[in-house]
Amino acid sequence: MWTLALACAFFILIHILVSGSDLRQQMIGAIGTRTYFILFSLLSFMGFIWMIAAYYDSRGDPANLHLWSAPFLLKILAFAVNFVSLTLIIVGALSPSPTALSSLRKLPDRPVSGIIRISRHPVLAGIGLLSATHLITTGTLAAWVFFGTLLSLSLLGANSIDRKREEKYGEAYHAIMRATSILPFLAIAQKRVRFEASELGVLRVMVATSVFTCLVVLHELLFLRPAL
């Protein structure tokens, strides 16, 4: 459990102390934007792999307390939410976005369209929802540490990106924020933007559905527990 705690602490701290602070700009000034992003991506990838390995190792640890067992109905609800979560992640990753890394160079021509109508941070929102459902339904201390870290980082990351885009684009990004939300469907429910299903893209949704189906079928093989 200590290894998992260290891995999670490392992963979240490099995002808070490096990417989310003034140190980021200092490093970019010293080594260049491209080199910074390559090094930070490698560091993040290595940190995440360490988290995954430590999580699997912690499953048999006596300190990995079983905190509770989720009722089956809650698992069914989480299963449905997980489909939405994965759709946000896959469709978000395949769509133009004002919060994607590419938007640092130029905002999309239509910044509020498609999946951005649901959440302006679709990938992070999907990771956050996926983490929340697994945290609630797994019920072990290791799961709470692992998925709690991902949930926290998705929330911190969304706010950090908003702050950086505000500094770069000013009123243009303020307009995007007024028309959208971080929490999925909130802006739609508040009638700040309309939901246009046709803008999501049939191929993107098909890819997301296929990935979800594969993960459900292979869940026990990959993650050592059934999807339900």
BAFI-3210 file (N, C-alpha, C; in Angstrom, 3 decimals, decimal comma, padded with zeros to 6 digits):
// residues 228
n [1|2|3|4|5|6|7|8|9|10|11|12|13|14|15|16|17|18|19|20|21|22|23|24|25|26|27|28|29|30|31|32|33|34|35|36|37|38|39|40|41|42|43|44|45|46|47|48|49|50|51|52|53|54|55|56|57|58|59|60|61|62|63|64|65|66|67|68|69|70|71|72|73|74|75|76|77|78|79|80|81|82|83|84|85|86|87|88|89|90|91|92|93|94|95|96|97|98|99|100|101|102|103|104|105|106|107|108|109|110|111|112|113|114|115|116|117|118|119|120|121|122|123|124|125|126|127|128|129|130|131|132|133|134|135|136|137|138|139|140|141|142|143|144|145|146|147|148|149|150|151|152|153|154|155|156|157|158|159|160|161|162|163|164|165|166|167|168|169|170|171|172|173|174|175|176|177|178|179|180|181|182|183|184|185|186|187|188|189|190|191|192|193|194|195|196|197|198|199|200|201|202|203|204|205|206|207|208|209|210|211|212|213|214|215|216|217|218|219|220|221|222|223|224|225|226|227|228]
n.u [000,819|002,025|003,699|001,839|000,679|002,890|003,360|000,980|001,121|003,423|002,525|000,391|001,648|003,583|001,970|000,725|002,869|004,565|003,290|001,080|002,015|004,146|006,575|006,379|006,368|008,906|010,504|009,808|010,851|013,537|014,169|012,581|009,371|008,531|010,394|009,860|007,156|007,453|009,182|007,628|005,364|006,468|007,322|004,855|003,598|005,258|004,857|002,136|002,091|003,560|001,727|-000,369|000,914|001,574|-000,973|-002,058|-000,287|-000,945|-003,311|-003,298|-002,308|-002,295|-002,944|-004,695|-007,621|-010,977|-013,524|-016,257|-019,123|-020,561|-024,025|-025,912|-027,629|-026,503|-024,152|-025,152|-026,115|-023,679|-022,417|-023,865|-023,230|-020,529|-020,417|-021,182|-019,042|-016,799|-017,483|-017,319|-014,534|-013,366|-014,712|-014,195|-011,383|-011,067|-012,126|-012,235|-011,167|-011,400|-009,892|-007,964|-004,539|-003,670|-005,015|-003,495|-002,031|-003,954|-007,377|-010,175|-012,142|-014,876|-015,447|-017,349|-018,936|-020,248|-019,012|-018,134|-020,269|-021,430|-019,459|-016,782|-014,385|-014,079|-012,521|-011,192|-013,461|-014,695|-012,766|-012,892|-015,584|-015,483|-013,573|-014,911|-017,128|-015,823|-014,475|-016,611|-017,898|-015,968|-014,762|-012,453|-009,501|-007,239|-008,398|-009,725|-007,573|-006,213|-008,216|-009,260|-007,127|-007,010|-009,531|-009,323|-007,229|-008,340|-010,266|-008,689|-007,040|-008,803|-009,580|-007,077|-006,347|-008,381|-007,651|-005,171|-005,955|-007,623|-005,771|-004,336|-006,193|-008,170|-011,129|-012,239|-012,025|-013,458|-016,031|-016,457|-016,415|-018,695|-020,688|-020,471|-019,751|-017,857|-018,782|-020,487|-023,260|-024,341|-024,368|-026,124|-028,469|-028,916|-029,637|-027,767|-026,534|-027,334|-028,007|-026,591|-026,836|-026,043|-023,642|-021,718|-020,585|-020,830|-018,942|-017,075|-018,640|-019,235|-016,690|-016,197|-018,248|-017,480|-014,987|-015,852|-017,455|-015,507|-013,917|-015,728|-016,171|-013,580|-012,932|-012,597|-010,382|-008,417|-008,508|-008,910|-011,381|-014,935|-016,965|-019,417]
n.v [-001,210|001,162|001,634|002,115|004,450|006,181|006,182|007,335|009,807|010,847|011,022|012,871|015,086|015,878|016,966|019,054|020,581|020,992|021,096|022,622|025,009|027,994|026,991|025,534|027,373|028,419|026,198|025,725|028,033|027,509|025,027|024,825|024,573|022,177|020,200|020,298|019,369|016,782|015,595|015,940|014,460|011,883|011,532|011,641|009,416|007,322|007,635|006,996|004,324|003,240|003,700|001,962|-000,568|-000,641|-000,586|-003,060|-004,743|-004,129|-005,377|-007,826|-007,088|-007,024|-004,606|-003,483|-002,670|-003,924|-001,906|-001,624|-003,258|-002,854|-002,549|-004,517|-003,080|-000,551|-001,099|-001,643|000,893|002,281|000,968|001,876|004,594|004,388|003,812|006,270|007,742|006,613|007,206|009,993|010,219|008,907|010,057|012,701|012,756|012,414|014,624|018,113|020,577|023,263|022,971|021,109|020,014|020,946|023,327|025,248|026,463|027,460|028,301|026,112|026,493|026,332|026,488|025,703|023,046|019,801|017,289|019,105|020,618|019,067|018,743|020,940|019,905|017,114|014,684|014,714|014,948|012,530|010,729|011,489|010,787|008,023|007,267|007,953|006,176|003,694|003,982|004,078|001,605|-000,395|-000,434|-000,961|-000,101|000,335|000,860|003,223|004,929|004,832|005,419|007,672|009,431|009,789|010,939|013,322|014,560|014,917|016,864|018,982|019,322|020,184|022,721|023,948|023,978|025,633|028,035|028,568|028,821|031,021|033,007|033,077|033,523|035,252|037,163|035,685|033,061|033,255|033,521|030,965|029,514|030,561|029,437|026,745|023,834|022,233|019,968|017,239|017,748|019,822|022,541|022,224|021,458|023,820|025,381|026,884|026,101|024,177|020,686|018,852|016,062|015,098|016,315|014,931|012,899|010,041|007,983|008,417|007,881|005,216|004,081|004,575|003,014|000,470|000,179|000,272|-002,053|-004,047|-003,704|-004,422|-007,140|-008,151|-007,456|-008,940|-010,481|-008,539|-006,857|-008,425|-008,786|-009,107|-007,088|-006,476]
n.w [000,000|000,660|-001,491|-003,516|-002,503|-002,643|-005,416|-006,378|-005,111|-006,322|-008,993|-008,888|-007,792|-009,681|-011,570|-010,206|-009,086|-011,226|-013,941|-013,187|-012,130|-011,859|-012,519|-014,811|-017,019|-016,637|-017,163|-019,829|-020,957|-020,556|-021,821|-024,053|-025,722|-027,083|-026,196|-023,464|-023,340|-024,352|-022,431|-020,097|-020,758|-020,962|-018,316|-016,994|-018,133|-017,245|-014,501|-014,323|-015,169|-013,070|-011,002|-011,807|-011,713|-008,983|-007,895|-008,690|-007,319|-004,707|-004,159|-002,812|-000,404|003,138|004,306|002,593|003,043|003,010|002,460|001,893|000,325|-002,775|-003,588|-005,986|-007,696|-007,660|-008,981|-011,524|-012,245|-012,216|-014,306|-016,537|-016,388|-016,846|-019,556|-020,655|-019,658|-020,974|-023,577|-023,516|-023,132|-025,436|-027,710|-027,094|-027,258|-029,964|-031,156|-032,240|-029,895|-027,526|-025,292|-025,674|-026,228|-028,688|-028,958|-027,818|-029,754|-031,538|-031,296|-032,003|-035,048|-034,601|-031,549|-029,625|-030,033|-030,945|-028,795|-026,934|-026,225|-024,296|-022,301|-021,642|-021,098|-022,086|-022,035|-019,517|-017,902|-018,462|-017,457|-014,786|-014,098|-014,603|-012,733|-010,372|-010,373|-010,222|-007,836|-006,036|-006,447|-006,099|-003,498|-001,914|-000,013|-001,584|-004,071|-003,490|-003,029|-005,528|-007,572|-006,401|-006,610|-009,420|-009,839|-008,346|-009,736|-012,257|-011,769|-010,746|-012,954|-014,993|-014,069|-014,005|-016,719|-017,718|-016,489|-017,719|-020,412|-020,217|-019,568|-021,932|-024,059|-023,167|-023,411|-025,505|-024,647|-022,298|-023,282|-024,275|-021,882|-020,645|-022,160|-021,799|-019,700|-017,059|-015,677|-017,003|-019,157|-017,655|-018,581|-020,695|-019,348|-017,996|-020,055|-021,431|-023,674|-026,594|-027,050|-029,607|-031,147|-033,630|-034,144|-032,804|-034,261|-036,127|-036,600|-034,531|-032,259|-032,759|-032,555|-029,826|-028,679|-029,531|-028,237|-025,578|-025,482|-025,950|-023,655|-021,661|-022,250|-021,971|-019,416|-016,985|-017,613|-018,080|-015,818|-013,629|-012,407|-012,813|-015,080|-014,016]
ca.u [000,000|002,899|004,161|000,721|000,564|004,013|003,139|-000,107|001,637|004,322|001,750|-000,391|002,543|004,235|000,985|000,469|004,077|005,238|002,357|000,115|002,674|005,018|007,744|006,132|006,855|010,357|011,099|009,616|011,833|014,894|014,409|011,709|008,036|008,483|011,149|009,125|005,986|007,925|009,680|006,534|004,522|007,173|007,280|003,475|003,344|005,979|004,168|000,861|002,424|003,928|000,468|-001,092|001,654|001,433|-002,370|-002,202|000,487|-001,573|-004,564|-003,128|-001,705|-003,204|-003,361|-005,730|-008,874|-012,232|-014,323|-017,683|-019,531|-021,607|-025,196|-025,926|-028,297|-025,524|-023,228|-025,854|-026,091|-022,292|-022,156|-024,431|-022,424|-019,229|-020,553|-021,129|-017,671|-015,890|-017,867|-016,700|-013,081|-013,019|-015,200|-013,453|-010,012|-011,104|-012,839|-011,598|-011,531|-010,684|-009,079|-006,945|-003,179|-003,554|-005,622|-002,480|-001,607|-005,098|-008,676|-010,915|-013,024|-016,149|-014,996|-018,449|-019,683|-020,048|-018,893|-017,861|-021,568|-021,697|-018,433|-015,653|-013,236|-014,695|-011,629|-011,028|-014,767|-014,883|-011,867|-013,446|-016,772|-015,034|-012,903|-015,924|-017,917|-014,979|-014,214|-017,820|-018,308|-014,913|-014,860|-011,230|-008,650|-006,382|-009,221|-009,984|-006,336|-005,931|-009,239|-009,365|-006,074|-007,428|-010,670|-008,798|-006,411|-009,210|-010,882|-007,628|-006,564|-009,779|-009,473|-005,763|-006,415|-009,215|-006,866|-004,160|-006,618|-008,078|-004,599|-003,880|-007,200|-009,000|-012,576|-012,627|-012,212|-014,551|-017,274|-016,578|-016,756|-020,080|-021,604|-020,200|-019,522|-016,959|-019,660|-021,242|-024,682|-024,807|-024,680|-027,331|-029,590|-029,123|-030,033|-026,715|-026,164|-028,215|-027,352|-026,712|-026,280|-025,445|-022,284|-020,772|-019,904|-021,225|-017,744|-016,507|-019,504|-019,047|-015,396|-016,386|-019,083|-016,662|-014,003|-016,587|-017,840|-014,289|-013,501|-016,677|-015,910|-012,237|-012,698|-012,074|-009,043|-007,493|-008,535|-009,046|-012,713|-015,937|-017,463|-020,567]
ca.v [000,000|002,329|001,863|002,744|005,827|006,946|006,331|008,298|011,115|011,292|011,358|014,096|016,208|016,402|017,791|020,272|021,375|021,296|021,569|023,582|026,121|028,856|026,207|025,108|028,403|028,524|025,065|025,960|029,049|026,957|023,894|024,896|023,992|020,793|019,340|020,246|018,502|015,401|015,129|015,855|013,333|010,660|011,465|011,322|008,036|006,458|007,724|006,279|002,892|002,917|003,635|000,740|-001,708|-000,608|-000,924|-004,515|-005,356|-003,846|-006,118|-008,870|-006,500|-007,026|-003,228|-003,095|-002,974|-003,944|-000,909|-001,916|-003,956|-002,093|-003,331|-004,807|-001,993|000,529|-001,535|-001,462|002,330|002,630|000,395|002,813|005,822|004,088|003,954|007,715|008,174|006,201|007,983|011,310|010,099|008,556|011,096|013,915|012,648|012,422|015,826|019,421|021,042|024,455|022,633|020,133|020,547|021,653|024,660|026,205|027,191|028,159|027,757|025,576|027,455|026,260|025,967|025,094|022,148|018,388|016,818|020,260|021,048|018,260|019,174|021,551|019,041|015,783|013,591|014,772|014,658|011,084|010,089|011,769|009,949|006,630|007,098|008,022|004,939|002,595|004,249|003,746|000,204|-001,350|-000,513|-001,312|001,053|000,552|001,496|004,601|005,694|004,888|006,161|008,989|010,247|010,146|011,856|014,619|015,157|015,350|018,130|019,994|019,540|020,987|024,109|024,451|024,264|026,832|029,209|028,819|029,310|032,387|033,893|033,159|033,984|036,301|037,175|034,602|031,846|033,528|033,232|029,502|029,087|030,935|028,589|025,331|023,461|021,097|018,843|016,852|018,062|020,921|023,705|021,875|021,525|025,235|026,031|027,773|025,566|023,089|019,420|018,483|014,709|014,887|016,865|014,031|012,108|008,628|007,140|008,572|007,161|003,785|003,705|004,558|001,853|-000,728|000,110|-000,075|-003,466|-004,847|-003,621|-005,204|-008,560|-008,515|-006,800|-009,871|-010,884|-007,407|-006,185|-009,461|-008,787|-008,909|-005,722|-006,331]
ca.w [000,000|000,691|-002,865|-004,218|-002,004|-003,202|-006,858|-006,562|-004,690|-007,387|-010,191|-008,701|-007,486|-010,888|-012,267|-009,427|-008,871|-012,496|-014,964|-012,661|-011,426|-012,669|-012,929|-016,191|-017,933|-016,469|-017,867|-021,261|-021,331|-020,489|-022,727|-025,228|-025,552|-027,571|-025,278|-022,197|-023,446|-024,512|-021,134|-019,132|-021,168|-020,565|-016,857|-016,631|-018,551|-016,311|-013,219|-014,403|-015,193|-011,683|-010,259|-012,180|-011,164|-007,523|-007,584|-008,802|-006,234|-003,409|-003,986|-001,812|000,794|004,300|004,606|001,631|003,731|002,251|003,170|001,743|-000,895|-003,456|-003,992|-007,424|-008,417|-007,807|-010,025|-012,798|-012,512|-012,535|-015,632|-017,514|-016,327|-017,451|-021,011|-020,905|-019,355|-022,045|-024,759|-023,339|-023,318|-026,815|-028,627|-026,764|-027,772|-031,426|-031,601|-031,986|-028,556|-027,057|-024,121|-026,062|-026,335|-029,969|-028,856|-027,373|-030,950|-032,125|-030,926|-033,149|-035,716|-033,871|-030,251|-028,866|-030,910|-030,665|-027,413|-026,072|-025,708|-023,100|-021,338|-022,360|-020,800|-022,185|-021,632|-018,063|-017,297|-018,576|-016,486|-013,459|-013,885|-014,551|-011,438|-009,315|-010,347|-009,742|-006,422|-005,281|-006,565|-005,739|-002,044|-001,185|000,269|-002,753|-005,106|-003,077|-003,248|-006,965|-008,313|-005,782|-007,219|-010,779|-009,728|-007,902|-010,787|-013,353|-011,349|-010,706|-014,319|-015,736|-013,606|-014,406|-018,157|-017,872|-016,091|-018,750|-021,627|-019,923|-019,664|-023,322|-025,021|-022,592|-023,608|-026,413|-023,848|-021,358|-024,004|-024,302|-020,525|-020,354|-022,923|-021,530|-018,296|-016,823|-015,343|-018,190|-019,348|-016,807|-019,416|-021,460|-018,402|-017,675|-021,315|-021,937|-024,981|-027,013|-027,377|-031,015|-031,240|-034,954|-034,165|-032,132|-035,282|-036,056|-036,506|-033,188|-031,315|-033,034|-031,961|-028,372|-028,352|-029,749|-027,147|-024,360|-025,581|-025,766|-022,253|-020,866|-022,517|-021,498|-018,127|-015,977|-018,037|-017,957|-014,515|-012,597|-011,810|-013,867|-015,257|-013,113]
c.u [000,854|003,415|003,081|000,571|001,672|003,821|002,067|000,344|002,561|003,533|001,002|000,512|003,246|003,266|000,735|001,700|004,806|004,245|001,444|000,724|003,512|006,263|007,613|006,698|008,367|011,073|010,965|010,624|013,247|015,159|013,538|010,408|007,999|009,187|010,428|007,969|006,376|008,367|008,553|005,605|005,149|007,119|005,883|003,149|004,012|005,311|002,875|001,083|002,815|002,674|-000,270|-000,416|001,499|000,015|-002,589|-001,466|-000,208|-002,811|-004,459|-002,516|-002,704|-003,709|-004,438|-007,100|-010,049|-013,225|-015,821|-017,933|-020,701|-022,781|-025,255|-026,574|-027,354|-024,511|-023,847|-025,833|-024,688|-021,912|-022,654|-023,620|-021,060|-019,272|-020,484|-019,698|-016,720|-016,206|-017,266|-015,202|-012,727|-013,447|-014,458|-012,046|-009,958|-011,746|-012,002|-012,075|-010,743|-009,794|-008,016|-005,587|-003,006|-004,107|-004,653|-001,967|-002,745|-006,386|-009,357|-011,830|-014,402|-015,850|-016,087|-019,307|-019,400|-020,017|-018,646|-019,162|-021,914|-020,738|-017,284|-014,346|-013,706|-013,812|-011,468|-012,341|-015,046|-014,020|-012,395|-014,647|-016,386|-014,364|-013,913|-016,726|-017,091|-014,644|-015,395|-018,105|-017,238|-014,807|-013,640|-010,387|-007,765|-007,148|-009,492|-008,749|-006,099|-006,940|-009,495|-008,328|-006,482|-008,587|-010,194|-008,044|-007,258|-009,873|-009,854|-007,139|-007,492|-009,675|-008,144|-005,754|-007,252|-008,419|-005,836|-004,790|-007,152|-006,928|-004,180|-004,894|-008,176|-010,484|-013,055|-012,863|-013,296|-015,891|-017,522|-017,012|-018,210|-021,074|-021,464|-020,005|-018,477|-017,794|-020,518|-022,733|-025,184|-025,205|-025,930|-028,557|-029,927|-029,490|-029,029|-026,245|-027,126|-027,398|-027,633|-026,036|-025,555|-024,003|-021,251|-019,961|-020,205|-020,011|-017,127|-017,320|-019,367|-017,733|-015,531|-017,190|-018,295|-015,640|-014,684|-016,956|-016,638|-013,847|-014,434|-016,379|-014,585|-011,934|-012,061|-010,658|-008,024|-007,364|-008,845|-010,361|-013,719|-016,423|-018,660|-020,427]
c.v [001,263|002,664|002,547|004,202|006,712|007,207|007,380|009,709|011,693|011,788|012,680|015,302|016,754|017,263|019,107|021,172|021,748|021,904|022,676|024,774|026,960|028,121|025,751|026,109|028,579|027,404|025,225|026,992|028,500|025,896|023,904|024,140|022,513|019,836|019,198|019,256|017,037|014,831|014,969|014,691|012,006|010,458|011,070|009,867|007,055|006,462|006,940|004,769|002,420|002,795|002,327|-000,485|-001,783|-000,979|-002,434|-005,229|-005,211|-004,688|-007,205|-008,384|-006,526|-005,629|-002,724|-003,493|-002,991|-003,066|-001,160|-002,666|-003,211|-002,999|-003,463|-003,686|-000,806|000,179|-001,376|000,010|002,777|002,135|001,339|004,106|005,601|004,171|005,426|008,227|007,847|006,925|009,383|011,257|009,890|009,644|012,407|013,908|012,763|013,678|017,088|019,970|022,292|024,180|021,580|020,812|021,369|023,072|025,696|027,040|028,042|027,493|027,179|026,639|027,495|025,666|025,306|024,288|020,713|018,054|017,966|020,843|020,294|018,641|019,801|020,819|017,582|014,639|013,561|014,482|013,162|010,313|010,285|010,901|008,484|006,329|007,068|006,729|003,763|002,757|003,784|002,250|-000,799|-001,523|-000,990|-000,052|001,376|001,262|002,953|005,478|005,904|005,761|007,543|009,950|010,710|011,135|013,252|015,322|015,632|016,680|019,258|020,341|020,410|022,459|024,742|024,823|025,510|028,095|029,575|029,370|030,728|033,380|034,110|033,842|035,026|036,135|036,056|033,306|032,040|033,197|031,726|028,986|029,412|030,004|027,108|025,090|022,359|019,846|018,490|017,181|019,234|022,140|023,463|021,983|022,966|026,066|027,089|027,341|024,427|021,840|019,083|017,132|014,479|015,385|015,938|013,221|010,632|007,731|007,217|007,783|005,655|003,284|003,593|003,339|000,557|-000,914|-000,301|-001,557|-004,378|-004,858|-004,414|-006,691|-009,005|-008,019|-007,738|-010,317|-009,774|-006,883|-007,115|-009,387|-008,525|-007,466|-005,440|-007,291]
c.w [000,000|-000,702|-003,687|-003,799|-002,583|-004,696|-007,142|-006,187|-005,761|-008,590|-010,033|-008,451|-008,725|-011,691|-011,528|-009,385|-010,157|-013,492|-014,466|-011,952|-012,390|-013,154|-014,382|-017,190|-017,843|-017,230|-019,377|-021,764|-021,402|-021,557|-023,979|-025,013|-025,924|-026,611|-023,947|-022,281|-023,627|-023,162|-020,125|-019,466|-020,763|-019,057|-016,376|-016,958|-017,592|-014,937|-013,209|-014,432|-013,795|-010,822|-010,528|-011,576|-009,650|-007,099|-007,647|-007,666|-004,883|-003,143|-002,923|-000,518|001,954|004,664|003,649|002,178|002,766|003,003|003,062|000,442|-001,519|-003,798|-005,511|-008,232|-008,637|-008,893|-011,417|-013,209|-012,927|-013,931|-016,728|-017,564|-016,986|-018,976|-021,409|-020,715|-020,497|-023,351|-024,691|-023,639|-024,788|-027,794|-028,375|-027,329|-029,294|-032,006|-031,396|-030,646|-028,174|-025,852|-024,425|-026,189|-027,611|-029,908|-028,289|-028,545|-031,507|-031,660|-032,159|-033,755|-035,063|-032,494|-029,422|-029,834|-030,494|-029,189|-026,445|-025,529|-024,417|-021,982|-022,112|-022,066|-020,893|-021,704|-020,114|-017,344|-017,339|-017,596|-015,071|-013,141|-013,741|-013,213|-010,302|-009,225|-009,830|-008,261|-005,567|-005,296|-006,144|-004,235|-001,286|-000,978|-000,927|-003,864|-004,772|-003,293|-004,744|-007,704|-007,706|-006,334|-008,608|-010,763|-009,341|-009,022|-011,960|-013,023|-011,331|-012,112|-015,134|-015,353|-014,018|-015,889|-018,417|-017,562|-017,165|-020,027|-021,426|-020,080|-021,118|-024,237|-024,477|-022,857|-024,530|-025,644|-022,797|-022,002|-024,081|-022,934|-020,180|-021,032|-022,603|-020,036|-018,225|-016,560|-016,552|-018,086|-018,507|-017,639|-020,258|-020,568|-018,042|-018,896|-021,784|-023,322|-025,306|-027,313|-028,832|-031,215|-032,566|-035,032|-033,524|-033,133|-035,121|-035,852|-035,113|-032,165|-031,512|-032,440|-030,449|-027,934|-028,491|-028,633|-025,851|-024,355|-025,345|-024,305|-021,345|-021,009|-021,887|-020,086|-017,102|-016,319|-017,783|-016,533|-013,336|-011,820|-012,922|-013,925|-014,361|-011,940]
res [m|w|t|l|a|l|a|c|a|f|f|i|l|i|h|i|l|v|s|g|s|d|l|r|q|q|m|i|g|a|i|g|t|r|t|y|f|i|l|f|s|l|l|s|f|m|g|f|i|w|m|i|a|a|y|y|d|s|r|g|d|p|a|n|l|h|l|w|s|a|p|f|l|l|k|i|l|a|f|a|v|n|f|v|s|l|t|l|i|i|v|g|a|l|s|p|s|p|t|a|l|s|s|l|r|k|l|p|d|r|p|v|s|g|i|i|r|i|s|r|h|p|v|l|a|g|i|g|l|l|s|a|t|h|l|i|t|t|g|t|l|a|a|w|v|f|f|g|t|l|l|s|l|s|l|l|g|a|n|s|i|d|r|k|r|e|e|k|y|g|e|a|y|h|a|i|m|r|a|t|s|i|l|p|f|l|a|i|a|q|k|r|v|r|f|e|a|s|e|l|g|v|l|r|v|m|v|a|t|s|v|f|t|c|l|v|v|l|h|e|l|l|f|l|r|p|a|l]
***
